[in-house]
């Protein structure tokens, strides 16, 4: 078997081992053909265990297969590093895929990694990584090669950031074997378009995989803080009296406005509280787009507003809820201050002194988002219901406010 040394300077080479402590032997080797991968993995595992010595028996703790599609070498290195950083909490066989359709016909660029590190006293956890780059005609073989490397009887997560090419042979074949599809609508060129495709996919009977979106995990602190308002006994009755929500998103001038987080949060509120779309659903007033829903006979209005912010991260910046309290309007506001990584929570009840609470509010990084997604492997009915309504909001806005 032709195996190259581990001294490569390719971008992904250091990624598999750079985040790990403990015993790590022969971070990465390169092989020439896909059929050599298993032998390379076996040799690397044996080398790692031999270096650890007889007093450190291995514990195989791989819990899933992570199939990751990267658009280029730099993204492949980033995805490999994120998976490696989570190896102790979410040990996986990680297979990072990328393609070079214009490369040499039938050529492969394959790197193989195996790591063992102390997990509990006296034991090692071993896990593996493979990077497959298919060039030219080898691109057509990539799905079969990738699927042949999966560990049997373990769930398969297909991680595909950016634009997901639904309908392409590569995407369709990988999805057919996946238990979960992990995407990031915010990284797509058309976030709302991807949101609507995900809703269609989740309804399709042919789709056996569940869906996860980083956008949903980014909303976790917003959902938790919103719910906390109504834990207070004097605020709890207001939950069923909400009549208006105002959602503001940061809109960097250099990028199109991304409404997906706002739609998902509004849809989460609506599906939890029994709000249903009214007709017409959308209108425009005072620089804001308004969606009209009903809770029984009572109207509920959602206001969506884009706030220009140079250099800001796209996404939610504030949420304000108004309830029709018998003694006057009650207001509940969450306002994120991105530069200070905190949020202000303001409660205003009629006849009461305003309550202000300041809490930490740091945006989750890529590794934290991946960890949350891998921790949450069950079907999430709450997310799916919010996804369907968010997609409806997006589609109806395009239809009703066109032109």
C-alpha positions, -999 to +999 in steps of 0.1 A: +000+000+000+014+034-010+012+056+021+028+091+023+043+105+053+025+129+077+046+159+069+021+174+044+014+211+045-021+209+030-046+230+049-066+201+063-036+182+075-033+198+109-070+201+115-077+166+126-053+167+155-048+204+163-076+206+189-068+174+208-048+166+239-034+134+252-020+107+230-021+114+192+001+094+169+006+100+131-021+127+128-026+121+091-014+100+062-022+101+025-033+072+003-037+070-034-069+050-038-102+047-018-097+010-012-066+017+008-085+038+034-094+009+057-059-004+059-045+030+066-070+035+095-061+001+109-024+009+109-029+043+124-050+029+153-024+003+160+004+028+161-016+051+185-024+022+208+012+009+208+025+043+217+001+045+246+014+012+261-003-019+274-017-001+304-041+020+283-067-004+267-089+012+240-125+021+243-142+024+210-168+052+216-177+061+180-214+071+182-222+084+147-210+088+111-205+125+101-206+130+064-195+166+057-195+183+023-171+212+019-171+237-010-133+241-010-101+231+008-103+259+033-138+250+043-128+213+045-101+222+070-125+243+091-151+215+092-125+189+101-112+211+129-147+216+143-154+178+142-120+171+159-127+196+186-158+177+195-143+142+193-145+136+230-182+147+234-193+134+200-168+108+188-175+100+151-161+087+119-159+120+101-157+119+063-152+153+047-160+154+010-152+179-017-150+179-055-129+193-082-148+186-115-120+201-136-092+182-121-073+152-135-096+125-147-102+098-122-077+113-096-082+112-059-067+132-030-073+112+002-060+118+037-067+095+066-065+102+103-069+082+135-066+096+170-066+081+204-067+102+236-074+096+273-111+097+281-114+081+315-085+071+337-066+041+322-086+041+289-083+056+255-110+067+231-102+063+194-119+080+165-112+085+128-113+111+101-111+108+063-109+136+037-119+127+002-113+151-027-126+137-060-111+151-093-126+149-128-143+116-135-138+104-099-166+129-089-192+104-101-178+077-078-177+099-047-211+089-032-204+052-035-169+056-020-181+078+009-210+055+017-187+024+017-167+040+045-196+044+069-197+024+101-226+001+101-254+003+127-245+039+135-266+070+126-254+091+096-255+129+098-250+147+065-236+181+072-240+204+042-234+242+049-241+268+022-262+260-008-276+225-008-279+212-044-311+193-040-317+170-070-280+166-079-268+129-080-242+135-052-267+152-028-296+128-035-274+097-030-259+109+002-293+121+016-308+086+008-284+071+034-286+099+059-306+099+092-302+136+096-295+165+073-277+194+090-277+228+071-271+265+078-297+286+060-277+318+070-248+306+049-268+300+018-269+325-011-307+325-008-316+318+029-353+320+024-352+298-006-334+271+013-358+276+042-387+268+018-369+238+003-363+224+038-400+227+046-409+209+014-383+182+022-396+176+057-431+170+043-420+147+015-427+110+022-396+100+003-374+118+028-364+095+056-340+119+073-348+145+099-336+181+094-315+204+115-307+241+108-280+261+126-306+290+125-328+271+150-299+266+174-289+303+171-325+311+183-322+290+215-313+320+238-341+341+222-366+313+229-354+307+264-354+344+273-389+349+258-402+320+278-386+334+310-408+366+308-439+345+315-425+324+343-432+354+366-467+349+382-477+385+374-467+381+337-481+346+331-517+357+322-502+380+295-490+350+275-526+343+262-532+381+257-504+388+233-516+409+204-484+422+187-448+412+182-421+434+167-390+417+154-360+437+143-331+422+123-297+437+117-292+445+081-256+452+070-259+474+039-235+452+019-258+421+022-294+413+014-317+413+044-319+378+059-354+373+075-351+336+083-343+339+120-371+364+125-396+342+106-385+311+126-389+329+160-423+343+150-434+309+138-423+293+170-444+318+190-473+313+167-473+275+167-469+274+205-497+298+211-522+286+185-519+316+161-531+309+126-525+329+093-552+355+085-562+367+050-545+387+037-515+376+055-491+404+046-494+442+044-469+471+046-471+501+069-446+527+083-415+510+069-423+476+083-438+445+069-467+432+088-480+396+090-516+391+103-526+361+123-554+352+146-558+335+179-594+324+176-613+356+168-585+379+183-561+394+157-524+392+163-499+413+143-463+406+136-441+435+126-408+428+108-383+456+105-347+457+091-323+481+108-292+491+088-260+484+108-226+486+092-204+456+101-231+439+121-238+402+120-271+395+102-298+382+125-322+392+152-313+423+172-345+428+192-379+413+200-408+432+216-441+417+226-473+436+235-501+421+255-537+435+259-536+436+297-569+445+313-553+476+329-534+487+298-507+475+274-480+452+288-446+452+270-419+426+270-386+435+252-354+416+245-327+439+230-293+424+221-262+446+222-239+427+198-207+446+207-210+439+244-223+403+240-252+409+264-290+415+262-314+437+280-347+422+292-374+449+299-407+441+315-434+469+316-467+461+333-494+487+337-492+503+371-459+486+380-424+498+380-403+489+349-381+458+355-347+457+337-325+426+336-291+424+318-279+389+309-249+375+289-258+370+252-228+358+232-235+344+198-228+307+194-197+299+174-194+272+147-181+245+170-208+252+196-235+251+169-222+217+156-221+203+191-257+214+197-268+198+164-250+165+172-264+164+207-300+168+194-305+137+172-342+131+177-369+144+155-379+179+167-416+184+161-415+219+175-388+229+150-407+212+121-439+231+130-421+264+131-402+256+099-435+250+080-451+282+092-418+302+086-417+289+050-454+298+046-446+334+058-417+336+033-437+323+004-468+343+010-448+375+015-432+370-019-466+364-035-486+391-017-460+419-016-445+413-050-439+446-067 
